Amino acid sequence: MDFELKTLSTATAANLAVDALLVLVPDEPGKDPADPLTDLIASAIRAGDLEEGPGKALACYRAAGIKAPRVVLVRSGNAEPAAIRKAVAGAMAHLKHPGVKKAALVLSLLPNPARVLRAAMSGCTEATYSYTTTKPSAKARTLEKLVIGVDAVADAKPEFDHARAQVVGVEFAKEWANRPANHATPAMLADAARKLGQKPRIRTEVLGPKQVEALGMGAFLAVAKGSAEPLRFIVMHYSGGDKATAPVVLVGKGITFDTGGISIKPAPEMDEMKFDMGGAASVLGTFAALAELQPAVNVVGVIPACENMPDGQAVKPGDVVRSMSGQTIEILNTDAEGRLILCDALTYAARFKPRSVVDVATLTGACVIALGGVRSGLFSARDDLASALQQAGESALDPCWRMPLDDEYADGLKSNFADMGNVAGRAAGAITAAKFLQKFATELPWAHLDIAGTAWKSGAAKGSTGRPVPLLLQYVVDVASSEKGDNPKPRVSNRSRRSS
């Protein structure tokens, strides 16, 4: 979808040649000079047809004096970003019509349009997104262009640019996470990364099994052994900052399908294990967004990609493998494979001398039990890094929640036959998984995001959410701002599953 930012008053919006107008109406719209759109809003409120409350909507057709044939008036509630996103997403149902190819989203009546612009664009694209790659019968998005109407383009331009980049990144992540495993193999993920590497400031390297073996990544190799699909180790570089500036490193878990290996999963809902590369998809999506936004910062993306399958060559419970760090691991459960590929990736990340390392993984069902699908789990021993990620999540409406990392949680990882086991007991499973990863990041400014509850939805709305691309992009942009010495932007408050 194409976006255009434009200064629009109610009078100019009434004369705009579009197929539909979507107008956000605050509880107190103000007293603008009379024009057909203002009159329509006032009449609807007087008649009680446009109720108060976020998301309350009134659809009109061929309203007098308004050029657009369809007008949807939507209440913005308190005009906070979360309310705006919800209101816009709901109202877009009125515009899902083949004849609506160009629409305008009018934010000019709100007290601070720039502040909610990202939320509004996010709500629009979420509501109109359609996956079609392996479903030719699906109705593709018909809305081709959206004009965003604000009171002052100059004030809103930075947020507009960020929002447009975020949309690109989220939809890129959704596309790859939604694809079935036979349409998103490790090799195919590597090809997607190579294509991103053709964009300005991005360079991509892809390592195969022999190169990974030469690096000594025994944990990663162990997981990949049972699959006919060869592993890929993807390294992406976005060079937007000074060469001497330490990069942010984003590490994404890329298990393109997870059967559980020899410790095989139950059959119900196993199809959703195609989403087990949600961390990898989010890193790819963040790089797609960086290519659009071009911030002045250096970022490295590291994606270990493979399948976890129960072939005759597959690693067995009780096997001991040597990681790239030299530490040995007793594999007590082959379904705790995500941490095995990530531990080698974290060791590899240290070579970049990073300012921070954030790994992103659909790691534990325990995190779903703890936090559900609202907040991602955040683990870090660094207060500054944890705070920066939490603030970025709040600002981006992609929240996370910091979890503990007390040393006692690692006791269950002790092994009689290796430096550590890959699982502890059932209790506090998300934390013990993070403690495992921490053993490979002791010298790094490291944080871990467990997105098992937030990366996708089940049921009738089954599909990728594209999270945490908004959080990661905001964090990287904040780092770029801090390196430039800019004052941090005011923060937007938004207070209000499954695999291993």
C-alpha positions in Angstrom: 0.0 0.0 0.0 1.2 3.5 -0.8 0.9 6.3 1.7 0.8 10.1 1.2 1.0 12.7 3.9 -1.1 15.8 3.3 -2.4 18.8 5.1 -6.1 18.4 5.2 -8.7 20.5 6.9 -12.3 19.3 7.0 -13.1 21.7 4.1 -10.3 20.4 1.9 -11.0 16.8 2.9 -14.6 17.3 1.8 -13.4 18.2 -1.7 -10.8 15.4 -1.9 -11.1 13.0 -4.9 -10.9 9.7 -3.1 -13.1 6.6 -2.9 -13.6 6.9 0.9 -13.0 9.2 3.8 -12.2 7.8 7.3 -12.5 10.7 9.8 -11.4 10.4 13.4 -13.7 12.4 15.6 -12.7 13.4 19.2 -15.2 13.6 22.0 -15.1 17.4 21.6 -14.6 18.1 17.9 -14.2 21.8 18.3 -15.9 24.6 16.4 -14.3 24.8 12.9 -15.8 27.0 10.2 -18.8 25.5 8.5 -18.2 23.1 5.7 -20.0 20.0 4.5 -17.8 17.5 6.5 -18.0 19.6 9.7 -21.8 19.9 9.3 -22.1 16.2 8.8 -20.2 15.5 12.0 -22.2 18.0 14.0 -25.5 16.7 12.6 -24.6 13.1 13.4 -23.6 14.0 17.0 -26.8 16.0 17.6 -28.9 13.2 16.3 -27.2 10.7 18.5 -26.1 8.6 15.5 -22.4 9.0 16.4 -22.0 7.8 19.9 -19.1 8.6 22.2 -16.6 5.9 22.9 -13.5 4.7 21.0 -14.3 2.9 17.8 -18.0 3.9 17.6 -18.5 4.5 13.9 -21.1 5.8 11.5 -20.9 5.0 7.8 -22.5 7.4 5.3 -23.0 7.2 1.5 -23.2 10.1 -0.9 -23.3 12.8 1.8 -24.2 16.2 0.5 -21.3 18.4 -0.5 -18.7 15.7 0.0 -16.9 14.4 -3.1 -15.9 11.0 -1.6 -18.9 8.6 -2.1 -18.2 6.9 1.3 -17.6 8.6 4.6 -16.9 6.8 7.8 -16.9 8.9 11.0 -15.1 7.2 13.9 -14.9 8.2 17.5 -11.3 8.5 18.8 -12.1 8.2 22.5 -9.3 9.7 24.6 -7.2 10.0 21.4 -4.4 8.0 22.9 -2.4 5.9 20.4 -3.8 2.5 21.6 -7.4 3.8 21.3 -6.7 5.2 17.8 -5.2 2.0 16.5 -8.2 0.0 17.8 -10.7 2.6 16.4 -9.1 2.7 12.9 -8.7 -1.1 12.7 -12.4 -1.5 13.5 -13.6 1.2 11.1 -11.6 -0.3 8.2 -14.2 -3.0 8.0 -16.5 -0.4 6.4 -14.0 0.1 3.6 -13.4 -3.5 2.6 -15.0 -3.0 -0.8 -13.5 -3.6 -4.3 -14.4 -0.1 -5.2 -12.2 1.5 -2.5 -8.8 1.7 -4.0 -7.8 5.2 -2.7 -8.9 6.5 0.7 -8.1 9.3 3.1 -7.6 8.9 6.8 -8.3 12.3 8.4 -6.6 13.0 11.7 -6.8 16.8 11.6 -9.5 17.1 14.2 -7.4 15.3 16.8 -5.4 17.4 19.3 -2.0 16.1 18.2 -2.2 14.1 14.9 1.5 13.5 14.7 1.5 11.7 18.1 -1.0 9.1 16.9 -0.1 8.9 13.2 1.9 5.6 13.7 -0.9 4.0 15.6 -3.5 5.0 12.9 -1.4 3.7 10.0 -0.7 0.5 12.0 -4.5 0.0 12.6 -5.3 0.5 8.9 -2.7 -1.9 7.6 -3.4 -4.6 10.2 -7.1 -4.5 9.3 -6.5 -4.8 5.5 -3.6 -7.2 5.5 -4.2 -10.4 3.5 -1.9 -13.4 3.1 -2.1 -14.7 -0.5 1.2 -16.4 -1.3 -0.1 -20.0 -1.0 -3.8 -19.2 -1.1 -4.8 -17.9 -4.6 -8.4 -17.8 -3.6 -7.8 -15.3 -0.8 -9.0 -11.7 -1.5 -5.9 -9.5 -1.8 -5.9 -6.1 -0.3 -7.8 -3.8 -2.6 -6.9 -0.5 -0.9 -3.9 0.7 -3.0 -3.3 4.2 -1.6 -4.0 5.9 1.7 -3.8 9.7 2.1 -3.0 10.7 5.7 -4.6 14.0 6.5 -2.9 16.1 9.3 -3.0 19.7 10.4 0.7 20.3 9.6 2.9 18.1 7.4 6.2 19.4 8.7 5.3 18.4 12.3 4.1 14.9 11.3 6.7 14.0 8.7 9.2 12.2 11.0 6.5 10.0 12.5 5.0 9.4 9.0 8.4 8.2 7.8 8.8 5.9 10.8 5.3 4.6 10.5 5.7 3.8 6.8 9.0 1.9 7.4 7.3 0.1 10.3 4.5 -1.1 8.1 7.0 -2.4 5.5 8.9 -4.3 8.2 5.8 -5.8 10.0 4.3 -7.0 6.7 7.7 -8.5 5.6 7.8 -10.4 8.9 4.2 -11.5 8.6 4.8 -12.8 5.0 7.7 -15.0 6.0 6.2 -16.2 9.3 2.9 -17.1 7.7 4.4 -19.1 4.9 4.2 -22.9 5.3 7.5 -24.6 6.2 7.9 -26.0 2.7 7.7 -22.4 1.4 10.0 -21.0 4.0 12.9 -23.4 4.2 16.3 -22.2 5.6 17.5 -21.8 2.1 14.5 -19.7 1.2 15.0 -17.5 4.3 18.6 -17.0 3.1 17.4 -15.9 -0.3 15.1 -13.4 1.3 18.0 -12.0 3.3 20.1 -11.8 0.1 17.4 -9.8 -1.6 17.4 -7.4 1.3 21.1 -7.2 0.9 20.6 -5.5 -2.5 19.1 -2.5 -0.7 21.1 0.6 0.2 23.5 0.1 3.2 22.6 -3.6 3.7 25.1 -6.4 3.1 24.2 -10.1 3.5 26.4 -13.2 4.1 25.1 -16.7 4.2 27.1 -19.6 5.7 26.3 -23.3 4.9 26.9 -26.5 6.9 30.6 -26.8 6.2 31.3 -23.2 7.3 29.2 -23.6 10.4 31.1 -26.8 11.3 34.4 -25.0 10.8 33.3 -22.4 13.3 32.7 -25.1 15.8 28.9 -24.5 16.2 28.2 -28.0 17.6 24.9 -27.1 19.3 23.5 -25.6 16.1 24.7 -28.5 14.0 23.1 -31.0 16.4 19.7 -29.5 15.9 20.0 -29.5 12.1 21.2 -33.1 11.9 17.8 -34.7 11.6 16.6 -32.7 8.6 17.0 -33.2 4.9 17.0 -29.4 4.6 20.5 -28.0 5.0 21.0 -25.3 7.6 21.8 -21.7 6.8 23.6 -19.2 9.1 22.5 -15.7 7.9 24.5 -12.5 8.8 23.2 -9.1 7.7 24.9 -5.8 8.1 23.1 -2.4 8.0 25.8 0.3 7.9 24.1 3.6 8.6 26.5 5.0 11.2 30.2 5.7 11.5 32.4 2.7 10.8 33.9 3.0 14.3 30.5 2.9 16.0 29.7 -0.4 17.8 26.6 -2.0 16.2 23.3 -3.2 17.7 23.2 -7.0 17.1 19.8 -8.6 16.6 19.7 -12.4 16.8 16.6 -14.2 15.5 15.7 -17.8 16.1 15.1 -19.4 12.7 13.6 -22.9 13.3 11.6 -23.1 10.1 9.6 -26.1 11.4 9.8 -27.7 14.9 8.5 -31.2 15.3 10.3 -31.4 18.6 12.8 -33.8 17.2 13.0 -37.2 19.0 11.1 -35.6 21.9 8.3 -35.2 19.4 5.4 -32.8 20.0 1.8 -33.8 20.2 0.0 -33.7 16.9 -2.7 -31.1 17.7 -1.7 -27.6 16.5 1.7 -28.8 15.4 1.1 -27.0 12.2 1.7 -23.8 14.1 5.3 -24.8 14.5 5.9 -23.1 11.2 5.8 -19.9 13.3 8.9 -21.1 15.2 11.0 -18.8 13.0 9.1 -15.8 14.2 12.3 -14.4 15.7 14.1 -14.7 12.4 11.1 -13.1 10.6 11.2 -10.2 13.0 14.9 -9.6 12.3 14.3 -9.7 8.6 11.4 -7.4 9.0 13.5 -5.0 11.0 16.1 -4.9 8.3 13.4 -4.3 5.7 12.2 -1.3 7.8 15.8 0.0 8.2 16.2 -0.1 4.4 13.2 2.3 4.2 14.0 4.6 7.1 17.8 4.7 6.8 18.7 5.8 10.3 22.2 6.7 11.2 23.1 3.6 13.2 24.9 0.3 12.6 23.0 -2.9 13.0 24.0 -6.6 12.6 21.3 -9.3 12.1 22.3 -12.9 12.9 19.9 -15.7 12.0 20.6 -19.4 12.6 18.1 -21.2 10.4 17.2 -24.9 10.3 14.5 -27.5 10.9 14.1 -29.7 14.0 13.2 -33.1 12.6 13.2 -36.7 14.0 15.3 -38.4 11.3 17.6 -41.4 12.0 20.5 -38.9 12.2 18.8 -36.7 14.7 20.3 -35.8 18.0 19.0 -38.0 20.9 18.1 -37.2 24.5 21.2 -37.7 26.6 23.6 -36.8 23.8 26.4 -34.3 24.7 27.5 -31.6 22.2 30.1 -29.0 22.3 29.0 -25.4 21.6 31.1 -22.8 19.8 32.0 -21.3 23.2 33.6 -24.6 24.2 31.0 -25.3 26.8 29.4 -28.7 26.6 25.6 -29.4 26.7 23.7 -32.5 27.6 20.6 -32.5 25.4 17.9 -33.8 27.8 15.0 -32.7 25.6 15.4 -32.3 21.9 12.3 -30.0 21.8 14.4 -27.4 23.7 16.2 -26.7 20.5 15.8 -23.0 20.1 18.3 -22.2 22.8 20.8 -24.6 21.2 20.9 -22.7 17.9 20.8 -19.4 19.7 23.7 -20.1 22.1 26.1 -20.5 19.1 24.7 -17.4 17.5 25.3 -15.4 20.7 28.9 -16.6 20.8 29.3 -15.6 17.1 27.8 -12.1 17.9 30.6 -11.3 20.3 33.0 -10.8 17.3 31.2 -7.6 16.4 32.0 -6.0 19.8 28.4 -4.8 20.0 26.9 -2.0 22.0 24.0 -4.4 22.7 22.8 -7.8 21.7 19.1 -8.6 21.6 18.0 -12.2 20.8 14.4 -12.7 19.7 12.8 -16.1 19.9 9.6 -18.0 20.1 11.3 -19.9 22.9 9.0 -21.3 25.6 5.4 -22.2 26.2 6.0 -21.2 29.8 6.2 -17.6 28.7 2.8 -17.9 27.1 1.5 -19.1 30.5 3.2 -16.2 32.3 2.3 -13.3 30.0 -0.3 -14.6 27.4 -0.4 -12.8 24.1 -0.2 -9.2 25.3 3.5 -8.7 26.3 6.7 -10.4 25.2 9.0 -11.6 28.0 12.1 -9.5 28.5 15.2 -10.8 30.2 18.4 -8.9 30.9 20.9 -8.4 33.6 21.5 -4.9 32.3 19.1 -2.3 33.7 19.9 0.3 31.1 19.3 -2.1 28.2 16.1 -3.5 29.8 14.8 0.0 30.4 15.5 1.1 26.8 13.7 -2.0 25.4 10.7 -1.5 27.7 10.4 2.1 26.7 10.7 1.3 23.1 8.0 -1.3 23.4 5.6 1.2 25.1 6.3 3.8 22.5 5.7 1.4 19.7 2.6 -0.2 21.2 4.5 -3.5 21.2 5.0 -4.0 24.9 7.2 -6.4 26.8 7.6 -7.2 30.5 10.9 -7.7 32.4 11.3 -11.0 34.0 13.8 -12.0 36.8 17.2 -13.6 36.2 18.2 -14.6 39.8 21.2 -17.0 39.8 19.2 -19.6 41.7 17.1 -20.2 38.6 20.1 -21.8 36.9 20.5 -24.6 39.5 18.2 -26.9 37.5 20.6 -26.7 34.5 23.3 -28.6 36.2 24.4 -31.9 34.6 26.5 -34.9 35.7 27.7 -35.4 32.2 28.3 -31.9 30.7 28.8 -28.3 31.6 25.0 -27.9 31.6 21.8 -29.5 30.6 19.6 -27.8 28.0 16.5 -27.9 30.2 15.7 -27.6 33.9 12.5 -28.7 35.6 9.0 -27.6 34.6 8.9 -24.6 37.0 9.8 -21.2 35.7 10.6 -22.6 32.3 10.9 -19.2 30.5 13.4 -18.1 33.1 15.5 -21.2 33.1 15.7 -21.0 29.3 16.9 -17.4 29.6 19.5 -18.5 32.2 20.7 -21.1 29.7 21.2 -18.4 27.1 22.9 -16.1 29.6 25.7 -18.6 30.0 26.7 -17.7 26.5 26.4 -14.0 26.9 28.3 -13.3 30.1 30.6 -10.8 28.4 27.9 -9.2 26.3 25.4 -6.3 26.9 22.6 -8.9 26.3 18.8 -9.0 26.4 16.5 -11.8 25.4 12.9 -11.4 24.1 10.7 -14.5 24.4 7.9 -13.9 21.9 6.2 -17.3 22.0 3.0 -15.6 23.1 3.1 -12.5 20.9 4.6 -13.7 17.5 1.3 -15.2 16.2 -2.3 -15.8 16.9 -4.2 -19.1 16.9 -7.8 -19.9 16.2 -10.0 -18.1 13.6 -7.4 -15.2 13.4 -4.5 -17.6 13.0 -1.5 -15.8 11.6 1.7 -13.9 12.3 1.5 -10.6 14.2 4.8 -9.2 12.9 5.9 -8.6 16.5 8.3 -7.4 17.8 9.3 -5.5 14.7 7.8 -2.2 16.0 9.7 -2.6 19.3 13.0 -3.5 17.6 12.7 -0.6 15.1 11.9 1.9 17.8 14.9 0.6 19.9 17.3 1.0 17.0 16.0 4.5 16.2 16.4 5.4 19.8 20.0 4.2 19.7 20.6 6.3 16.6 19.1 9.4 18.3 21.3 8.8 21.4 24.4 8.5 19.2 23.6 11.8 17.5 23.1 13.4 20.9 19.5 14.2 20.2 17.1 14.7 23.0 15.0 11.6 23.4 11.5 11.8 22.0 8.6 12.1 24.4 7.4 8.6 25.3 3.9 7.4 24.6 2.4 5.4 27.4 0.3 2.4 26.6 -0.6 1.2 30.0 -4.0 0.3 30.0 3.0 -19.6 23.2 4.2 -21.9 22.6 7.5 -23.6 21.5 10.9 -24.2 22.9 
